[in-house]
Amino acid sequence: MSDLFAVIGTDNVKSVIKNPSYMCIATSDMKMLDISNNVPAGTSYDKYLTTYLGGCKCDDKVRCVCGLGKGLFPYEYITSFNVLNEDQVPAKSAFDSKLRVPFIKAIKSQRELFKRFDLNMFVDGVSLPGLSEKVMYQTCFDNLEYPTKKPANAFQFPPKCMSGYKRQDVEAKRGFGITLEHLNMLLKKQKYLCGLCYSPLTSDTSSADRINNNLGHTDGNILISCISCNTARKCMSLRGFRYKTLLDFNSDELVFSIDKEESEIYGKMKANIAGGPSIKFNRYA
């Protein structure tokens, strides 16, 4: 490190400030960037570290010893590169800032605030705007509206589907053992509603969805669902997929920065447009 500084010099150490926050520490020959200014809002600190450095492996993220944990940087304490050779943690006053005084007191207050939402500043977010975004989504998701689950019109499960289910299991070398009586019992128990999105079923839209896709169509491994949910769920857990359909049900009331119609063009832009230090994160995160 000393050889590096001997080449680039350590004179004229300056801080670049914007809005008001520190963007980097610079000399006439180099800049040390604060990379948190170049990652998207809402990014978890774990994802940030994993993308750039491989991630912190310490059990205690606050008292990280591997060097990859999150901490507070004493910008105004770094007046020369000699400070980097110190082997003791600077005093609390070193972390105070002319931009935000007293700094440590404010950080403690912020940390206690986010704890109310089960968020840890040293684990869950790179920036305060990112953490605030998580709070906003938590607030929205705590007041979700649920489907009414009003019973639909009764009908019998279509027998013509049985041969198709049996053929699937034979080809996949899985056990087959469902009966129409069991399927009709499930329909009645589910009030003739899809067991995933709770929309009304008909003989044309109902299907026998295998709960565990490693097993065949057998009594005890079946949930009656609509064909669209059966196809979309694939290997996702029932709980996870039900939550996904619940968010879709509330989509008009939730905050989405990009809607379904714009998702395709967003994907292309994210893959091909990036600038500065954010380019690696946007393409590989």
N, C-alpha and C positions, 0 to 999 in steps of 0.2 A: 504494500500500500504506500509506503514511504517513497519507493521508487516511482510510483505513478504520480504522486504529488510533486516529486522533484522535476518531473517532465512538464506537467501541466501548470504548475505554479499554484500558489495558495493566496495570492494577493487579490484585493478587490472582491472579497466575498460579499454577494448581495442576495437579497430575497426578492422574488417577483411576487407582487401582491395583486389580487383581483377580487373584487366584489364582496366583502373584504375577506379574502382568505389567501393563504400562501400557496402559490402554484409550484414554485421550485426554489432551490438555492443555486445560485449561479456564480461562476467566475467568468473571466473573459474567454476561457478555453473549454468550459464544461458546464453542464446543468444537471442537477439532481432533481428529477421530476417527482411530484406527488401524484402517483398513478391513480389515486382515488378520484381525481378530477376527470378521468378518461374512461370510466366504466358506467354503464347504464344505471339509472335509479332503480332501487329495488333489488339490486344484486346482493346476494348473501356473501358475507366475508369468506365463508368456507369455499364457495364456488370461485370467488376471486383468487384465493390462494391456490386452489387446485389447478386453475387455468394457467397461472403464471409461474408458480413455484413448486407445485406438488402437494401443498397443504401442510398445515401444522398437525403433528402427531401427538402432541402433549395432551395428557388428561385434563390438565388445568389450563384452559386457553388464556386466562387472565395472567397467570404466572408462567408464561411460555418460556422454555429454556432452549428450544431448538432454533430460535431466531426467525421463525415464520409466523409467529403470532401477531395479533394486532396490538398496537400500543399508541401512546400519545407522543408526538414529536416536538421537542422543545426548539422551535424554529429560531427564536430570538436569542437562545443560549448558544447557538452555533455561530460564533463570531470568527472562528479560525478552525482549520482542520486539526489543530492540536487537541481540540476538545474530543475528537473521535478516539483518542488514545486513552481517555480516562476509563478506569475499570470500576467506577462506582456510579450508582444511579444518581443523577443530579437531584438537587433539592427541589421541593415542590414549587418554590418560587421561580425555578428555571422554566417551568411550563406555563407561567403566566404570560399573557400577551398584551401588547399595547392595543391590539385590535379587539380582544375579548378579555377584559380583566374583571374578576380573577378567574383564570381559565379552569383550574382544577375544580373549584367550587361549582362552576357551571356544568362541567362534565358529570360530576356526582349527581347533580339534580336531574340532568337529562337521563342518566342511567336508571335512576329510581323511577322516573316517569315511564320509561319503556318497559320496566319490569312489570308494571301493572298489566301490560298486554302480553306477558310471557315472552318478551323479546330481550335478548342480551346484546348490548351495544358492541361487545367484543367478539361476538360470534355471528349474529344474524344480519348485520348490515355493514356496508362500507361507509355510508354517509348518513347524516341526519335526514336528508330528503328521502333516502331509500327506506329508512326505518319508518318514517312518517307515512310513506306509501303503504307499507305493510299494515300499519295501524288502520289506515283508511279501508283497506280490503277486509281486515278483521271486523271492523264496525259494520260494513255492508253485509258480510257473510253471517253475522250473528242474528240477522233479522230476515232470514230467508222465508219465502212463502212456500208452503207445501201443497202438493196436489190434494184435491178433496177426497179421493179414493171412494167416490160414490159407486155402488155396485152397478155393473153393466148388465146388459141383457144376457140371459142364460142361453147356452148352446152346448152341443156335444163336440168333443174333440174329433176332428176329421180322421176317420180310419185310414184313408188313403196315404197318410203321412207315415204310417208304421213301417211299410215296406222300405221306404227311403232311409229311415233311421237304421233299420236292420242291415241294409246294404252298406251304409257308412261304417258300421261297427265291424262287419265281416271283413271289409277291405282294410280296415285299420287294425284288425286282429284284437278287437276289444269285445268285452262281454256285452250281450244284449239281453235285457230282461224286463222291459216295461210292458205294462198292460193298459188297455183303454180304460179299464175301471180306475186305475191309479191316476191316469191323466185327467179324467173327468172329476175325480175327487179333488185333485189339485186346483182345477179350474173353479170349482165351487168354493173351495177354501180361500182362493185368491179373489173371490167376488167377480170373476171373469175380467180381471184387470191384469195388465202386464206386471210381472213381479219385479221389474226394474224401473220402468218409467211411470207405471200405474195408469197408463192410458187404456181405454176400453178395448177389449179383444173381440174378434169375430172368428168364425171358422176359417176365414181367408188370411187372417193376420197372426193367428196363434202358432206357436212352435214349442217343441220340447227342448229347452235349453239345458245342456249338461252343466251342472255346477262345477264339477272337476273335469276338465277337458281331457285328462289322462285316462279317465274311465269311460265306459260305454253308457248307452242309454239303459239305465237300470232303475228300478224303483228305489227312491231314496237319493238319487243323484240327478233329479230333474226339477227344474223350475219352469213354469209356463211363462213365456215372455213373447212379446211381439217379434216378428221376423227381423225388423230393423235393429232392435236391441240385441237380439241373438247374434246377428252378423257383426255388429259393431263392438260387442264386449270382448270377443275372442278369449284371451286368457286373463283378462283383468278380473280382480276380485269383485264379488257381488257388492260389497260395501263401497269400494272405490268407484265402480260404475254407477251405482245409485247416486252417489254424491255428484258425479259428473252430470247425470241427467237432471239432478236438482238444480245445478247451476244453469243448465240450458233452460230449464223451466222459468228461472228468474232472470234470464238474460236481458230483458227489457229494463230491469231495475238496477243492474250492476254496472260498474264502471269498466268499460272495455276501451283501451286505447286504440285497438285495431279490431274491426269487426270481421265477420267471416268472409264478406265480399272482398275485403282488402288484404286478407291473409296471404294470398298467393303472391301479389306484387311485393308485399313486405318481405316475404321469404327471399325473393330474388334480390331485393335491394340490400338486405342484411348480408347476403352471401357475396355481394360484389361491390358494395360501397362502404368504405371505412377510411378513417384518416388518423394520422399520428399514432400515438401509443395504443389507441383503442383497436387498431386493426387486428391484432392477434386475438384479443378477447372476442370481438364480434364474429370472427370466423371460426374459432375453435372452442368457445365456451359451451 
